[in-house]
């Protein structure tokens, strides 16, 4: 069977790009096992013995910050998805006064850059005395994550067959039960995709926690890594080990959620 030359070229380019994508991660892991002398003399090559103490020092320094990020991201993603589903369902499957106008007002917020809302949002958080507490993170994260999720979920919910909803209503099911028992199981892939995206946003966010959190015991991982960097400013082994540890939860998340993530992206693209 004759293979098109263009296919070969495309595959080779994709392989090269894939290798280039993994090189920074491999170098990060390599540097995380070096002591100070190995880092200075043989920075870009694999050296032995591996300095496993780097990971011990890094874990002792950032383990509390990782736990904080788990709590912040976990509460945020649950709140975002719960409120987004409750908002998107009536906008997609129910009729009420000014439904379309309300929907367009919501998605219009997508046009506003988030950086423009930092100062007024901080003033609001300060007025409600939520500075230096996780409430100051959860509230804006959950509110800010609603817009895109409502936009995607509303389109997905609206694409589901109307006959299914009519049959459920004839059997006596209420709207909330239809949402929980029918709509959400059918939307598992797109909900998982939105969940992963929200976790990535909150886990990697630096600017807003820097404005709100001052207490070291409440800082998320992004702020903790900055403190950790200042602590190991001349010893790069533990510093890179800390970066590796910080990336492991997201790598595990993507490994377990990659199938649902891909299905959700494909499904949302076809529905929209």
C-alpha positions in Angstrom: 0.0 0.0 0.0 1.4 3.3 -1.1 1.7 5.9 1.7 1.2 9.6 0.8 4.4 11.6 1.2 2.5 14.3 3.0 1.4 11.9 5.7 5.0 10.9 6.4 6.0 14.6 6.7 3.1 15.3 9.0 3.9 12.4 11.2 7.5 13.3 11.4 6.7 16.9 12.3 4.2 15.7 15.0 6.9 13.3 16.5 9.4 16.1 16.6 7.0 18.5 18.3 6.0 15.7 20.8 9.7 15.2 21.7 10.3 18.9 22.1 7.3 19.1 24.4 8.7 16.5 26.8 12.3 17.8 26.8 11.7 20.5 29.4 10.0 18.0 31.7 12.8 15.5 31.3 15.4 18.2 32.1 13.4 19.3 35.1 13.5 15.7 36.5 17.2 15.4 35.7 18.1 18.6 37.5 16.0 17.6 40.5 18.4 14.7 41.3 21.6 16.8 41.3 23.5 18.2 44.3 25.2 21.6 44.1 28.5 20.3 42.5 26.7 18.1 39.9 24.5 21.1 39.0 27.5 23.4 38.5 29.8 20.9 36.7 27.4 18.6 34.8 24.2 20.5 34.5 22.7 19.0 31.3 23.8 15.4 31.6 22.6 12.6 33.8 24.9 12.2 36.8 25.2 9.6 39.5 24.5 9.1 42.3 21.0 10.6 42.4 20.5 13.0 45.3 17.2 11.7 46.7 17.5 14.0 49.7 16.4 16.8 47.4 12.9 15.4 47.3 12.9 14.9 51.1 13.8 18.6 51.6 11.3 19.8 49.0 8.4 17.7 50.4 9.1 19.0 53.9 9.0 22.6 52.6 5.9 22.5 50.3 3.7 19.6 51.5 1.4 22.0 53.4 1.1 24.2 50.4 0.1 21.3 48.3 -2.6 20.4 50.8 -3.9 24.0 50.7 -4.1 23.9 46.9 -6.0 20.6 47.1 -8.6 22.2 49.4 -8.8 25.4 47.4 -9.1 23.7 44.0 -11.4 21.0 45.3 -14.0 23.3 46.8 -13.8 25.6 43.8 -14.4 23.0 41.2 -17.4 21.5 43.1 -18.9 24.9 43.6 -18.4 26.0 40.0 -19.8 22.8 38.5 -22.8 22.7 40.9 -23.9 26.3 40.3 -23.1 26.1 36.6 -25.3 23.0 36.1 -28.1 24.6 38.1 -27.9 27.8 36.0 -27.4 26.2 32.6 -30.3 23.7 32.9 -33.1 26.3 33.1 -31.4 28.4 30.4 -31.4 25.4 28.1 -34.5 23.4 28.9 -37.1 25.8 30.6 -39.0 28.8 29.5 -39.2 32.0 31.6 -39.3 35.7 31.2 -36.2 37.3 29.5 -34.4 34.0 29.4 -32.4 34.8 26.3 -31.5 38.3 27.5 -30.3 36.9 30.8 -28.2 34.3 28.9 -26.6 37.0 26.7 -25.8 39.2 29.7 -24.0 36.2 31.3 -21.9 35.3 28.3 -21.1 39.0 27.7 -18.9 38.7 30.7 -16.6 36.6 28.6 -15.6 39.8 26.8 -14.2 41.4 29.9 -10.5 40.6 30.6 -10.1 39.3 34.1 -7.3 41.6 34.9 -9.7 44.6 34.7 -11.7 43.2 37.5 -8.8 42.7 40.0 -9.0 46.0 41.7 -12.8 46.3 42.1 -12.9 42.6 43.1 -10.3 43.1 45.8 -12.2 46.1 47.1 -15.3 43.9 47.3 -13.5 41.1 49.1 -11.9 43.6 51.5 -15.3 45.1 52.3 -16.7 41.7 53.2 -13.7 41.0 55.4 -12.6 38.0 53.4 -9.0 39.1 52.9 -6.5 36.5 54.2 -9.0 33.7 54.2 -9.9 31.0 51.8 -13.3 32.6 51.4 -11.5 35.4 49.5 -10.3 32.8 47.0 -13.4 30.5 46.8 -15.9 33.3 46.2 -14.2 35.0 43.2 -13.1 31.6 41.8 -16.5 30.1 41.9 -18.2 33.3 40.6 -15.6 33.8 37.9 -15.7 30.2 36.7 -19.4 30.3 36.1 -19.5 32.2 32.9 -17.6 29.8 30.6 -19.1 26.7 32.2 -22.7 28.1 31.8 -21.9 28.9 28.1 -20.7 25.4 27.4 -23.2 23.4 29.5 -26.2 25.4 28.2 -25.3 24.5 24.6 -24.8 20.9 25.6 -28.0 20.6 27.6 -30.0 22.3 24.7 -28.7 19.6 22.3 -30.2 16.7 24.2 -33.4 15.2 22.7 -36.6 16.8 23.9 -38.5 13.5 23.9 -36.4 12.3 26.8 -37.4 15.2 28.9 -41.1 14.9 28.0 -41.0 11.2 28.9 -39.5 12.0 32.3 -42.1 14.7 33.0 -44.9 12.3 32.1 -43.5 9.9 34.7 -43.8 12.6 37.3 -40.1 13.6 37.5 -39.4 17.2 38.6 -36.9 19.4 36.9 -34.3 19.0 39.6 -34.6 15.2 39.4 -34.3 15.3 35.6 -31.1 17.3 36.0 -29.6 15.0 38.6 -30.8 11.6 37.2 -30.8 12.1 33.5 -28.9 15.3 32.3 -25.8 15.1 34.4 -25.0 11.4 33.8 -25.4 12.1 30.0 -23.1 15.1 30.4 -20.4 13.3 32.4 -17.7 13.9 29.7 -18.2 17.6 29.3 -18.6 18.1 33.1 -15.3 16.3 33.6 -13.6 18.5 31.0 -14.8 21.7 32.6 -13.7 20.3 36.0 -10.2 19.7 34.7 -10.0 23.2 33.2 -11.2 24.8 36.4 -8.7 22.8 38.5 -5.8 23.9 36.2 -6.9 27.5 36.5 -7.1 27.6 40.3 -4.1 25.3 40.8 -1.8 27.5 38.7 -3.2 30.9 39.6 -0.7 33.2 41.2 -1.9 36.8 41.0 -5.2 36.6 42.9 -3.8 34.6 45.8 -0.9 37.0 46.0 -3.4 39.9 46.5 -5.6 38.1 49.0 -3.5 35.7 51.1 -0.8 36.9 53.5 -0.9 34.1 56.1 1.8 31.5 55.3 -0.5 28.7 56.6 -3.2 29.5 54.0 -1.0 30.1 51.0 -1.6 27.8 47.9 1.2 26.0 46.1 2.0 28.8 43.7 2.8 31.2 46.5 4.6 28.5 48.5 6.9 27.8 45.6 8.0 31.4 45.6 8.9 31.2 49.3 10.6 27.9 48.6 12.6 29.4 45.9 13.8 32.1 48.2 14.8 29.5 50.7 16.9 27.5 48.2 18.1 30.3 46.1 21.6 28.8 45.7 20.7 25.1 46.0 18.9 24.3 42.8 18.4 20.5 43.4 15.7 20.8 46.1 14.1 23.7 44.1 13.7 21.6 41.0 12.5 18.7 43.1 9.8 21.0 44.5 8.7 21.8 40.9 8.5 18.1 40.1 6.4 17.4 43.1 4.1 20.3 42.4 3.5 19.0 38.8 2.7 15.4 39.9 -0.9 16.0 41.0 -1.8 17.6 37.7 -0.1 14.8 35.7 -2.0 12.2 37.7 -5.2 14.2 37.1 -4.7 14.3 33.4 -3.7 10.6 33.2 -7.0 9.5 34.9 -9.2 12.2 33.2 -7.6 12.2 29.7 -10.2 10.0 28.2 -13.1 12.0 29.6 -11.3 15.2 28.7 -10.9 14.2 25.1 -14.5 13.0 24.8 -15.7 16.2 26.4 -13.8 18.4 24.0 -15.0 16.3 21.0 -18.6 16.3 22.3 -18.8 20.0 23.0 -17.3 20.8 19.6 -19.9 18.7 17.8 -22.8 20.0 19.9 -21.8 23.7 19.6 
